[in-house]
Amino acid sequence: MKDWHCKCGNLGISCSAIFSLYNTLGDNVQCRTWHLAGLPVDTFSVDNAIVVSHSRRWPLMIDPQGQARKWVVNMEKENGLQIVKQTDPAFLRILEISLQKGQPLLIEGVGEELDPILDGVLLKQTFTQKGVEHVQLGELITEYHPEFRLYLTTRLRNPHYLPQVTIKVVVINFIITQLGLENQLLGLVVAHERPQLEEKKNRLLVESAHNHRALQRTQEKILEVLSTAGQNLLEDEKAIDIMSSSRVSMNVF
């Protein structure tokens, strides 16, 4: 990274002195939401979550402590998350229903090999029939909902995945870091010794996330008004109303 930075400087290319995935792709409101869902607050975990949300391939998360599973379950529970193992008798049926309804699916307990029936889903080899997207599951063809999301987790600490697997998924190491462990232990101690304080902290985190989300929506409304308003902004009643309500909201924050 240092060599790359030096070469950019020699070529007159502007670049940050310290690279940060969060500063490049992160979203403050989204990160707060992730933390509320159980994502550890350390930079390593946040970067992992950013990769999960931006990757074109479905994530296979190395998760011996269950951190990623907890985060995914809390994050997707309102969206009808389905949880299954490859060894479950109803695995294929649950996969098919999730694909059709666009429900998020968590396949947990993955080993070092993936069921070949997942190939079409992992590679996103969809095709259109009668105007509807479909995907093939072995010999079965089923509808593919555009809102479908897939997560895979493994409890193996040091799995060895062959290239045939790694080209189909993005492998992400969610092993807990020292900072993440310290924060969790601190939370457990505070929850035991001062439960009211821990409850207040969680409540403030929720309020903060809601406020930042509302602030972001307000900013988007203002930008929309400015881009669509005519030459005389003061004569646009809709623009004036939105600006006035936005001012009230800003004062609240």
N, C-alpha and C positions, 0 to 999 in steps of 0.2 A: 504494500500500500504506500509506503514511504517513497519507494522508487517511482511508482506511478505518479505520485504527487509532484516529485521533483521533475519528472519528464514533462508534465503538464505545465509547470512553471517555466521550464526552459523554452517551451513552445509558445508561451504567452497565452495559455488556455486558463481561464479563471476556474478555480475549484476551491472547495472548502478545505481548510487545513485538517479538519477531523471529519471523517465520513460518519454519518449517522443515518441508518435506515429509517428511523423514526422521523427525522427532520425532512427526509426525502419523500416518504410515502405515508407517514403517520398522520392520524387525525385525532386531535385532542379529545373531542367528544366521543369518538368511537373507542378510544383507549380507556376512557373512564367507564364506558359501558362494559368493556371487557373485564376491567378490574372488579366491577360489581358482580359480574358473572363468575368470579373466582380465579381469574387469571392473575398469577403473581405479578408484583409491581416491578420486578427487576427488568433491566433493559433487555436481557437475553430472552425472557419470556415474551415481552412486547414485540421484539423483532420476529420471533417465531409466529406470533399471531398475525403480524403484518404479512408474512410470507403465506400463511394459510389463506388470508383474505384476498391476496393479489395473484396467487399462482394460477396458471392455466390448467395445471394438473391437480387432481384430488390429493389431499395430504395423507400421508402415512406417518403417524406420530409415534416416536419411541417414547413410551410413557410408563416407566416402571412404578412411579409413585402415584399415578392416577390424576396428575394435575391437568393434563389436556382433556381427559374424559370429563372431569368435573366442570371445566370451563365450557366445553361443547354442550354438555347436558343442560347447564343453566342458561347458556346463550340461546339454545334452540328449542327449549321446552315449550315456549309459547307458539312455536311453529309446527307442533305435532311431531317432534323428533321420534324416530323409531330406532331402537337399539337391538342388535342381533349379533350372533356369532356365526362364523362360516359353518360350524358343525351343527347348528340348530336345524331340526327337521323342516321347519317352516322358513328357512333362509331364503329360498328362491321366491316364495310367495310374498314375503315381506318386502323383498327387493323390488318385485314387480309392482306392488301396490304403491311403494314410495316413488317409483319412477312415474307412475301414471298420475298420482295426485300432487307431485311436486313437493313431497315431504322430505325434510332432511333425514339422512340415514347414517347411523354410527355403527360401523362394523368393528367390534372390539375383540380382543384376544387373538389378533392376527399372528400367525407364525412367520416363518421365513419364506413361505410360499403362499401365493394368492390363488384362489379358485379360478381356473380358466374361464368360467362362465362370466366372470367380471370383466373380461378383456374389452368387450364392446363399450361398457360403461366407463372404464378407466381411460380408454383411448378416445372416448367421446365420438365413437364412430356412428353417428346418427344419420338417418336418411329420411326423406319425406315421402309419405304415402297419403294421397288424397288431401294434401295440404296440412298434414299433421306429422310432426317429427316422431320417428320410431328408432328403437335400438334393438339389437339382437342379443338375447341371453341364451347362449347355447343354440338349441333348436327352436327356442321360443322368440317370437317377435312381439314387442310391447311398445306402447306409447311412451314417449320421453318428454316429460314436462320441463319447460325451460327453467323453472324455479327449483328443480331438484338439486340437492347438495349432498355430497358424500364425504364422510370422515372415516378414517381407519386408524386404529390404535393397536399397539402391541405392548405387552408387559416385559418383553425381552430387553435386558439392559444393553446388550451388545450384539444385536442381530447382524447376520451376514446376508445381505440381499444380493442376489445375482443380478447382472445387468438386465436380464429379462423382466425383472421386477422394477428396478429403479427407473427404467425408461417410461414406465406407465404411471408412476406416482412421484410426488415430491416428498422425500424422506426428511422429516424434521425431528430434531432431538429435543424433547421436552423434559429431559432429566432435570430435576430441581437444582438450582444453584444455591450457593451459600447465602446470598442475600435474600433469595426467595424463602429459604428455610428459616432464616432469622426473622423475617416479617411474619411468617406463619406462626412460629413459636411465640413471638411477641403478642400476636393477636389472641392466641390461646391463653396466655398468661393473663392478659388484660381482661378477656372474657370471663375468666375464672375469678380473678381478684376484684375487678371493677366492671361487672356486667353492664351497669348503666352507662359507663364511659364508652364501652365497645358498641353498645346500641346507638349511642349518640353519634359516634364516628360513622357508623354505617348509614344512619339517617342523613348525616351531612353529605356523605358521598353521593347518595341518591339524589338529594336536592341539588348538589353541584352539577351532577350529570344532566339533570333535567334543565337547569338554568342555562348551561352551556349549549344544550340542544336548542332551546328556545331562542337563545341569542343568535345561534347560527341561522335558524329559520328567519329571524328578523333581518339579519344582514342580507340573506338571499332575497327577501321581499324588497328591500331597499334597492338592491342592484337591479331587480326586475323592473321596478318603477322607473328608475333612472334610464334604463335602456329602452323602455316602451313609451315614456312620456313624450309629449310633443315639444315644440320649441319653448313654449311658455309653461314651465312647471307649476307656476302659481295658479294657473287657471284649471289645472287638472284636479278635480275634487277627489277622485280616487287616490291620486298620489298624495294629496294633502292628508287624507284620512290615514293612509298607511304610515306616512312619516310621523304623524301625531301619535298614533298608537305605538309606533316603534320607539319614539322618544320616552313614552311612559314606561315601556318595558326596559329600556336602557337604564332609566333611573332606578328601577327596582333592583336590577343587577348591580 
